[in-house]
Amino acid sequence: MHYEGSCHCGRIAFAFESAEPVASALSCNCSICRRRGSLLWFGPRSGFELKSDPAGLESYRFNSGHIDHHHCRVCGVAPFSEALDPRSGEPTVAINLRCVPAVDLDALEITRYDGASR
């Protein structure tokens, strides 16, 4: 399945591929996800394409500094993050599904993750 998304102002546009329709998301309660309200889908970085100029991105790292939390320099919306999968070591992307119009957020199966305790 092919999906496209963007930040609010559209300056950060992206596309990603999923082997099947996106039907679930992770809701994390860590200090940044709780504040952003992100609903996250994880996939391989190889299936992700940034369709806009990377100069429009600002990145933020905190705690262990292993995750690049990206947000738009103009509107501030955080459409995706990048890191290495801690299990496989493979480059991974975490897509904020709230930034993907084709995904029906009300139909998602939500998994709660206790990132605040980690």
trRosetta pair geometry for C-beta under 8 A, 3 or more apart (Angstrom, degrees):
i j d omega theta_ij theta_ji phi_ij phi_ji
1 17 6.9 149 74 -158 47 57
1 18 4.7 -18 57 64 100 90
1 19 7.6 10 12 87 82 11
1 20 6.6 22 -7 154 118 14
1 21 5.3 108 -59 -89 161 50
1 22 7.1 -136 89 -18 145 76
2 15 6.6 -5 -172 -175 90 112
2 16 7.9 165 -151 86 50 35
2 17 5.9 -25 -98 -101 61 73
3 15 6.6 162 87 -156 49 62
3 16 5.5 -15 62 61 98 78
3 17 7.6 172 20 -88 78 25
3 18 6.7 30 -6 0 117 109
3 22 6.7 16 -59 -12 151 131
3 95 7.9 86 97 172 137 165
3 100 5.3 7 171 -155 124 129
3 102 5.8 -149 -133 58 86 127
3 103 7.0 24 -137 -47 136 99
4 13 7.1 -1 -174 -174 100 94
4 14 7.1 169 -152 91 58 45
4 15 4.8 -27 -99 -100 75 83
4 51 7.8 -2 -141 -3 102 151
4 100 7.2 148 88 -137 31 81
4 101 8.0 -14 86 36 78 93
4 102 7.2 80 44 -4 69 123
5 13 7.5 172 94 -151 40 54
5 14 5.7 -15 64 63 82 88
5 15 7.7 154 19 -91 66 38
5 16 7.8 -11 14 10 108 100
5 79 6.0 164 124 -160 116 121
5 95 6.9 123 30 -167 154 115
5 96 8.0 177 155 73 153 72
5 99 4.3 85 174 124 124 86
5 100 3.9 -62 -80 -87 122 67
5 101 7.0 163 -111 1 70 68
6 10 4.9 16 159 -120 149 51
6 11 7.8 132 -173 44 107 35
6 12 6.0 149 -157 87 68 59
6 13 4.5 -22 -97 -101 104 66
6 14 7.0 159 -85 18 52 69
6 79 6.6 -77 176 -98 18 152
6 99 6.3 -147 69 179 27 101
7 10 6.8 -127 67 -40 73 15
7 11 6.1 -26 55 51 124 77
7 12 4.2 63 -10 47 113 104
7 71 7.5 102 -112 -166 132 56
7 72 3.9 92 -163 -39 174 138
7 74 7.7 131 108 61 142 94
7 75 5.4 157 146 60 116 123
7 77 4.0 152 -155 70 88 114
7 78 7.9 61 -111 -30 101 10
7 79 5.1 -106 -70 -37 71 118
7 99 6.5 -25 -90 -136 35 128
8 72 7.3 -136 34 37 78 153
8 75 4.2 -148 60 158 107 156
8 76 8.0 0 24 56 124 66
8 77 4.5 138 -11 -26 93 142
9 72 6.4 170 37 155 107 157
9 74 5.0 -66 45 102 160 126
9 75 4.1 177 -15 -37 107 126
9 77 7.7 174 6 16 76 117
10 13 6.3 12 -171 -63 66 101
11 52 6.3 140 160 168 48 158
11 56 4.6 -160 150 -165 110 145
11 72 5.4 116 66 -149 113 120
11 73 7.4 -84 112 48 152 81
11 74 5.2 104 -2 22 153 133
11 75 7.2 166 20 3 113 101
12 50 7.7 -52 -161 -151 80 96
12 52 5.5 -146 -126 56 33 139
12 56 5.5 -164 -70 110 80 121
12 57 6.2 90 -105 -79 125 82
12 70 7.5 165 -152 142 154 117
12 72 4.8 -135 -5 -88 122 98
12 77 7.7 -155 47 80 124 96
12 79 5.6 -172 111 18 125 138
13 50 7.8 113 84 -171 54 54
13 51 4.3 -56 104 73 99 110
13 52 4.6 108 33 -32 82 111
14 48 6.6 -9 -177 -171 118 90
14 49 6.4 161 -160 86 68 53
14 50 5.4 -36 -104 -111 93 48
14 51 5.7 179 -98 8 28 90
14 52 7.6 -75 -56 12 63 92
14 79 6.4 158 16 131 128 137
14 80 6.4 -20 32 -10 171 142
14 95 7.8 -155 102 -119 137 106
15 48 7.5 160 87 -156 49 47
15 49 4.8 -4 58 57 91 104
15 51 5.9 67 -8 -41 95 123
16 43 6.1 125 176 66 130 147
16 47 5.5 67 -164 127 79 89
16 48 4.7 -13 -102 -103 99 68
16 49 7.1 -177 -77 19 50 68
16 93 6.9 -145 -108 88 138 142
16 95 6.0 -114 13 -68 158 145
17 43 7.7 -178 77 164 56 151
17 47 4.1 -111 54 -165 92 108
18 21 7.1 87 98 -127 128 10
18 22 5.5 130 11 -60 175 83
18 41 7.6 -40 -90 161 135 137
18 43 6.3 -106 -96 -95 80 146
18 47 7.3 114 -67 151 41 148
20 23 7.4 -34 121 -5 106 110
22 25 7.7 44 171 -63 106 87
22 41 5.5 -31 -141 -112 123 156
22 97 6.7 180 151 -116 145 126
22 100 7.6 38 51 104 161 154
22 103 5.4 -39 84 -113 129 117
22 108 7.6 -22 138 -106 88 102
23 107 7.3 -70 -143 128 69 97
23 108 6.6 159 171 -126 36 58
23 109 6.1 27 140 12 83 100
24 41 7.6 128 89 -107 58 90
24 108 5.9 123 -122 -169 26 83
24 109 4.2 -33 -104 66 91 93
24 110 7.3 175 -158 -79 71 24
24 111 6.4 41 176 -14 115 102
25 39 4.0 31 150 169 152 95
25 40 5.9 133 -169 58 87 35
25 41 5.6 -64 -109 -61 78 78
25 97 5.2 -95 -100 11 137 144
25 108 4.8 5 6 177 106 143
25 109 7.7 156 22 75 60 49
25 110 5.8 -21 69 -110 86 68
25 111 7.3 -165 95 26 38 78
26 39 7.4 149 64 -167 39 52
26 40 4.6 -35 61 67 94 97
26 41 7.6 156 12 -78 84 33
26 42 7.2 19 5 -19 131 104
26 110 7.7 121 -120 -161 16 63
26 111 5.1 -34 -107 71 66 98
26 112 8.0 129 -161 -112 63 10
26 113 5.2 17 -173 -13 109 127
27 33 7.5 154 -173 155 48 125
27 38 7.7 168 -127 93 57 61
27 39 5.9 -25 -82 -111 82 70
27 40 7.6 163 -77 18 31 83
27 110 5.2 17 -11 -172 119 112
27 111 7.1 169 22 78 73 43
27 112 5.5 -32 71 -105 98 58
27 113 6.8 166 78 20 43 79
28 33 3.8 52 79 77 100 167
28 34 7.4 -97 110 -47 67 68
28 38 7.1 -4 38 75 95 105
28 40 6.7 11 -7 10 108 132
28 113 4.5 -30 -100 73 75 109
28 114 8.0 -153 -148 -52 66 4
28 115 4.2 31 -172 -6 109 132
29 33 6.7 -86 -73 84 8 109
29 34 5.0 46 -156 -74 53 110
29 112 7.4 20 -24 -169 107 92
29 113 7.2 -171 10 86 74 59
29 114 6.1 -17 43 -127 114 46
29 115 5.8 171 60 43 54 82
29 116 4.7 -47 109 -20 96 113
30 33 5.0 72 51 21 84 104
30 34 6.5 -160 74 -13 33 94
30 115 3.1 -57 -48 116 99 124
30 116 5.5 -176 -101 -65 41 55
30 118 7.2 -43 -92 43 110 107
31 34 6.3 -54 -139 33 18 111
31 35 6.8 11 162 -11 54 112
31 62 7.6 -84 75 109 123 150
31 116 7.0 110 -45 -108 64 81
32 35 6.0 -63 -152 39 31 107
32 36 6.1 16 158 -9 68 115
32 60 7.8 169 -124 105 143 128
32 62 6.7 152 -47 39 128 136
32 69 6.2 -71 163 -115 157 165
33 36 5.8 -64 -139 47 30 103
33 37 7.8 158 170 -25 57 8
33 38 4.9 -84 -142 43 82 110
33 40 7.4 -58 -127 -28 127 124
33 115 6.3 79 28 47 133 149
34 37 7.7 23 178 -67 25 46
34 116 7.3 35 -37 -66 135 113
36 78 5.5 -44 -140 43 143 134
36 96 7.4 -86 145 -118 127 139
37 98 7.0 50 113 -41 95 162
38 78 6.9 -60 -79 92 119 116
38 96 4.6 -88 -137 -120 98 101
38 98 6.8 -127 -131 10 47 119
39 96 6.7 93 53 -162 55 61
39 97 4.6 -59 95 48 101 106
39 98 5.7 113 28 -37 98 88
39 105 6.6 130 40 -137 164 102
39 108 6.7 93 174 96 140 167
39 110 7.0 -76 -136 -114 110 102
40 94 4.7 -14 -157 -176 119 104
40 95 6.8 136 -152 67 59 45
40 96 6.4 -36 -92 -96 65 50
40 97 7.0 -175 -99 -8 12 91
41 94 7.3 151 71 -158 37 54
41 95 4.8 -21 61 59 93 101
41 97 5.4 82 -13 -59 109 108
42 85 7.9 106 173 -101 128 102
42 92 5.9 2 -169 179 99 119
42 93 7.3 163 -148 84 53 46
42 94 5.3 -22 -95 -101 77 72
42 95 7.7 -174 -80 16 26 75
43 47 5.4 -69 144 65 123 128
43 48 6.9 141 89 -51 109 100
43 92 7.1 158 84 -155 27 75
43 93 5.9 -20 66 60 76 90
43 95 7.0 7 18 -7 107 113
44 47 5.0 86 72 5 89 101
44 48 7.6 -159 103 -10 52 91
44 90 6.3 -42 -125 142 92 128
44 91 7.1 71 -168 87 67 73
44 92 6.5 -66 -115 -109 34 60
44 93 7.4 23 115 16 18 89
45 48 5.5 -63 -157 31 45 117
45 82 6.4 60 -104 -139 119 106
45 90 7.6 -165 14 150 97 82
45 91 3.5 -46 15 126 141 107
45 92 5.9 -99 -38 -70 87 8
45 93 5.1 120 -98 -33 63 95
46 91 7.2 111 -34 76 73 110
47 93 7.8 -133 68 32 79 125
48 80 7.4 143 -153 -171 142 160
48 93 4.5 61 -46 -6 157 163
48 95 7.7 -172 -109 -67 119 108
50 54 6.1 54 130 -78 155 87
50 57 8.0 -52 -144 -40 142 136
52 56 5.8 -30 130 33 120 141
53 56 5.3 99 81 -12 86 100
54 57 5.4 -41 -167 19 61 118
56 72 6.2 -17 154 -141 97 75
56 73 5.6 -134 -169 20 52 107
56 74 7.1 -31 -160 -8 99 102
57 70 4.9 -31 -158 -157 118 111
57 71 7.3 123 -155 63 68 29
57 72 7.1 -59 -107 -101 49 40
57 73 7.0 157 -159 -28 2 93
58 70 7.2 139 73 -155 42 58
58 71 5.5 -30 65 69 93 80
58 72 7.3 30 18 126 92 10
58 73 5.0 117 -31 -81 106 77
59 68 4.7 -31 -154 -165 130 94
59 69 6.5 131 -161 66 66 47
59 70 5.3 -32 -98 -95 78 65
59 71 7.7 151 -95 20 31 68
60 68 7.9 119 54 -163 38 49
60 69 4.6 -39 67 70 88 104
60 70 8.0 175 19 -81 73 21
60 71 6.9 13 -1 7 112 111
61 65 4.3 53 159 -137 126 67
61 66 7.7 138 -149 24 111 22
61 67 6.7 158 -123 73 78 53
61 68 6.4 -38 -72 -99 95 49
61 69 7.0 161 -81 15 41 87
62 65 7.1 -168 71 -77 5 57
62 69 7.7 -12 9 10 93 133
64 67 8.0 69 71 2 93 82
66 83 5.4 62 138 -144 85 118
66 84 7.1 -84 -178 37 106 87
67 81 5.3 16 175 170 107 126
67 82 7.2 158 -159 78 63 37
67 83 4.2 -43 -105 -67 71 128
67 94 7.8 -3 -152 15 124 132
68 81 6.1 166 85 -162 55 71
68 82 4.7 -6 55 57 109 88
68 83 6.8 177 17 -66 69 68
69 78 6.2 -14 172 -150 91 132
69 81 4.8 -23 -106 -108 54 112
70 78 6.5 140 88 -149 50 75
70 79 6.9 -40 96 55 103 74
70 80 5.7 3 53 76 118 68
70 81 6.1 178 12 -97 79 47
70 82 7.1 43 -22 0 116 93
71 76 5.7 0 164 -167 125 42
71 77 6.4 177 -153 91 86 26
71 78 4.2 -46 -91 -87 92 75
71 79 7.7 134 -117 8 46 65
72 75 4.8 18 89 47 136 80
72 76 6.1 -57 68 -9 84 13
72 77 5.4 22 16 49 117 73
72 78 7.9 -139 2 -74 71 35
72 79 7.4 59 -38 -8 97 104
77 99 6.6 136 153 -95 124 118
78 81 7.4 15 172 -55 109 89
78 96 6.0 105 106 -30 77 153
79 95 7.3 -21 160 -152 73 67
79 96 5.3 -133 -153 42 32 110
79 99 4.1 -153 -125 139 88 176
80 93 5.6 -6 -176 -176 124 103
80 94 6.3 156 -160 80 67 54
80 95 5.1 -24 -104 -108 100 53
80 96 6.2 -133 -71 3 46 81
80 99 7.6 -107 -41 59 76 146
81 93 7.2 154 79 -160 46 56
81 94 4.4 -5 56 54 96 108
82 91 7.0 -6 -170 -169 102 92
82 92 7.1 158 -153 84 56 50
82 93 5.5 -25 -99 -104 75 69
82 94 7.6 -157 -72 18 29 76
83 91 7.9 171 99 -147 26 53
83 92 5.8 -22 72 63 69 96
83 94 7.4 16 18 -11 102 109
84 89 5.5 -10 175 -156 119 44
84 90 6.8 149 -156 72 73 22
84 91 6.1 -48 -102 -91 64 44
84 92 6.6 102 -153 12 17 94
85 88 4.5 18 89 44 127 91
85 89 6.5 -47 67 7 78 14
85 90 4.9 8 23 54 118 77
85 91 7.8 2 -9 64 84 4
85 92 4.4 100 -57 -36 85 135
86 89 8.0 28 -151 -68 15 48
95 99 7.3 -126 178 60 82 106
95 100 6.6 39 156 -39 124 129
96 99 4.8 65 88 3 96 110
96 100 7.9 169 97 -12 53 89
97 100 5.2 -57 -151 33 55 114
97 103 4.9 -77 -170 90 105 160
97 105 6.6 148 122 -99 111 87
97 108 7.0 109 112 -81 161 154
98 105 6.8 40 -98 -94 65 137
100 103 4.5 51 99 3 110 115
103 108 7.2 33 167 -63 109 115
104 107 4.1 38 103 16 116 116
104 108 7.2 180 95 -33 65 76
105 108 5.8 -37 -158 1 40 119
114 117 4.8 7 144 20 111 114
114 118 7.3 137 113 -28 72 90
115 118 5.5 -52 -154 21 48 119
